[in-house]
Amino acid sequence: MRITGIVSSGLGRAHVFMAQKHYQDQFQSLLGTSVWPGTLNLTVAGNDLRDYIALRLKSGIDTLDASSELTTKAKGVVIDDLTANRIRGFLRDGISFGGATAFKAVFHFNEKQVDCAVLIPDLTRHYDVVEIISSKFLREHFSINDGDKVIIELL
């Protein structure tokens, strides 16, 4: 499966979560390396949104924000060959850090590529924003800006 999205700015809060050792240890197991303490956000639409909602459904994430027609179409997307990797949440000093699901992928931009993962937090505000994690600071590594079109190839 390939998902094409448009790079967009997030809320700038992912680093608070991504820097936590509990998460980094799990990302290390998943990707074989620690990851940049942040995410790259991609806004998706059309068939790419349908495919992303299919990933959300496989993750067990509520899709009530999406239209029922789109959710129905997403249920028809075959993704049996993709592995949903559970990222466990934890409690630290009375603060809950939620879980997520990660799908291994490859990030493509201007004929260059790097290993990454699509991260689907259990709690999120947007159903049409794909969050990407990687060992690289993707914006800097590829000189990416908001509005650039990129491709994620799920493995």
Residue pairs with C-beta under 8 A, 6 or more apart in sequence:
1 51
1 77
1 79
1 82
1 153
1 154
2 151
2 152
2 153
2 154
3 42
3 44
3 48
3 51
3 52
3 118
3 130
3 151
3 152
3 154
4 44
4 48
4 149
4 150
4 151
4 152
5 42
5 43
5 44
5 48
5 130
5 149
5 150
5 152
6 42
6 43
6 44
6 147
6 148
6 149
6 150
7 40
7 41
7 42
7 139
7 144
7 145
7 146
7 147
7 148
7 149
7 150
8 41
8 42
8 43
8 129
8 146
9 41
9 146
10 39
10 41
10 129
10 131
14 37
14 38
14 39
14 131
15 37
15 38
17 23
17 97
18 24
18 35
18 36
18 37
18 38
18 39
18 133
19 37
20 90
20 92
20 97
22 88
22 90
22 92
22 97
23 87
23 97
24 34
24 35
26 87
26 88
27 33
27 34
27 35
27 87
27 102
27 117
27 133
28 34
30 85
30 87
30 102
30 104
30 117
31 104
31 115
31 116
31 117
31 133
31 134
31 135
33 135
34 135
35 117
35 133
35 134
35 135
36 133
36 134
36 135
36 136
36 137
36 138
38 137
39 119
39 131
39 132
39 133
40 131
40 132
40 134
40 138
40 139
40 144
41 129
41 130
41 131
41 132
42 129
42 130
42 131
42 132
42 150
42 152
43 128
43 129
43 130
44 51
44 52
44 128
44 129
44 130
45 128
49 66
49 70
49 128
50 70
50 73
50 74
50 77
51 74
51 77
51 79
52 128
52 130
53 63
53 66
53 70
53 71
53 74
53 127
54 74
54 75
54 77
54 79
55 79
55 82
55 103
55 118
55 120
55 154
56 63
56 74
56 120
56 127
57 63
57 71
57 74
57 75
58 79
58 82
58 84
58 101
59 84
59 101
59 120
60 101
61 101
61 120
61 122
61 124
63 71
63 74
63 127
65 126
65 127
66 74
66 127
66 128
79 154
82 103
82 154
82 155
83 103
83 104
84 101
84 102
84 103
85 101
85 102
85 103
85 104
85 117
86 99
86 101
87 99
87 100
87 101
87 102
87 119
88 99
89 96
89 97
89 98
89 99
89 100
89 122
90 96
90 97
91 97
98 121
98 122
98 123
99 121
99 122
100 119
100 120
100 121
100 122
101 119
101 120
101 122
102 117
102 118
102 119
102 120
102 133
103 117
103 118
103 120
103 154
103 155
104 115
104 116
104 117
104 154
104 155
105 115
105 116
105 117
105 118
105 132
105 152
105 153
105 154
105 155
106 113
106 114
106 115
106 116
106 152
106 153
106 155
107 113
107 114
107 115
107 116
107 132
107 134
107 138
107 150
107 151
107 152
108 150
108 151
108 152
108 153
109 142
109 144
109 148
109 150
109 151
110 142
112 142
114 134
114 135
114 136
114 138
114 141
115 134
115 135
116 132
116 133
116 134
116 138
116 152
117 132
117 133
117 134
118 130
118 131
118 132
118 152
118 154
119 131
119 132
119 133
120 131
121 131
124 131
130 152
132 138
132 152
138 144
139 145
144 150
